Amino acid sequence: MSAAKEVLAQAFDVSITEVPDDAGMETFTPWDSLGHLKVIAAIEEKIGRDLNTEEVLAVIDLASIEKLIAGVHRV
């Protein structure tokens, strides 16, 4: 799950060690509505394409980010 942690660290300009293993919208303080836009932008940069609406809404935690990076959750 380090690729997903890297995305969050980039989005929030923090060290990867500051991203908890259970990071998600409900558990990681910087991840508010504005933070979500930063996360989406960081994912899109990482995978080299824009996310569609369903994918944007599916991004809720590290596992969902990891699935997008791996190409599993392409809607």
Secondary structure, DSSP 8 states (H G I E B T S, - for coil): -HHHHHHHHHHHT--GGGS-TT-BTTT-TT-SHHHHHHHHHHHHHHHTS---HHHHHH--BHHHHHHHHHTTT--
